[in-house]
Each structure stands twice: as structure tokens, then as C-alpha cells.
Amino acid sequence: QVQPVESGGGLVQAGGSLRLSCLASGRTFRWLAMGWFRQAPGKEREFVAAITWSGDSTYYTDSVKGRFTISRDNAKITVFLQMNSLKPEDTAVYYCAARIAGNSWPPHPLSDFGSWGQGTQVTVSS
């Protein structure tokens, strides 16, 4: 069982950057693909990015391609989301989750992930 804990959120101006971290305790972390999701007020949770257990493959939703980078450090049991060129529409609570089902790539974002963290708020002002 992986227990993610997110951090690194905050308030930033449009065009700025933030780096989110997800500390994922649990012995199986290093063998699991991990993902970042976000949920804006009044909207459903949406997929942002995912990374394989080895870090050799990544997958992004179109709206963040070229701006966000997912990475991981298995020795530190941590997944990162580097967010650059932030826009007001990136404002949301960001969640980290472990892939608990499926083995194809890219993963199915709606059904493959579980073990959610509590989230970290990202607010981008215009």
C-alpha cells in the first residue's frame, strides 16, 4: 500500500513556476507507476501526468505538455511535478496517486489509479 503525501503548492503569478513533491511511503512504491491529477472548484478531477516505475516513460494531458515535467526519485520515494509557465487555468488542488491496476502504457487515468494523497493547493493569479 502506497500512502502519498503532496507538498509544494502555493500562490504564484501567471508565468511563474512551482515544483510539487509527492512523498509516497510504502514498500511497493518503486515498482508502481505514479500519476498527478488535479481538481478545480466545481470541476471533476482530471489527469495531469504519469510516469512509469522506472521513470523511462511519461505521459501528459495535452494542456500541460511542454510546460509540466513529471519525474521521480525512487531512492527518496518521491515523485515530482515541475510546473512552468503557469496559467490561471492551472489553479486546482493537485493530487498524487499510485497506479494500482493495468499494465499498458499510457495508463487509463480514470480506472488505473488509487491510493490518493490529500492534495496540495496551487493558485495562479493573473
MOFEN-V710744 format. One record per residue. N is the residue number from 1. RES is the residue in one letter. OMEGA is omega in whole degrees, 0 to 359 (999 if undefined). Layout:
n;res;omega
N;RES;OMEGA
N;RES;OMEGA
This chain:
n;res;omega
1;Q;178
2;V;178
3;Q;182
4;P;173
5;V;183
6;E;175
7;S;175
8;G;178
9;G;179
10;G;180
11;L;182
12;V;176
13;Q;176
14;A;183
15;G;181
16;G;184
17;S;171
18;L;174
19;R;178
20;L;177
21;S;176
22;C;176
23;L;188
24;A;178
25;S;182
26;G;187
27;R;184
28;T;186
29;F;190
30;R;181
31;W;185
32;L;166
33;A;181
34;M;181
35;G;171
36;W;178
37;F;176
38;R;178
39;Q;177
40;A;180
41;P;178
42;G;181
43;K;177
44;E;176
45;R;181
46;E;178
47;F;178
48;V;184
49;A;177
50;A;180
51;I;179
52;T;183
53;W;181
54;S;182
55;G;185
56;D;177
57;S;177
58;T;183
59;Y;184
60;Y;168
61;T;188
62;D;187
63;S;181
64;V;180
65;K;181
66;G;180
67;R;183
68;F;176
69;T;176
70;I;178
71;S;180
72;R;174
73;D;185
74;N;178
75;A;179
76;K;182
77;I;185
78;T;173
79;V;182
80;F;170
81;L;176
82;Q;184
83;M;179
84;N;179
85;S;184
86;L;181
87;K;177
88;P;180
89;E;173
90;D;179
91;T;184
92;A;166
93;V;182
94;Y;183
95;Y;174
96;C;180
97;A;178
98;A;175
99;R;185
100;I;180
101;A;176
102;G;177
103;N;176
104;S;177
105;W;6
106;P;182
107;P;173
108;H;189
109;P;185
110;L;188
111;S;188
112;D;189
113;F;176
114;G;183
115;S;185
116;W;171
117;G;183
118;Q;177
119;G;175
120;T;186
121;Q;172
122;V;179
123;T;181
124;V;181
125;S;181
126;S;999
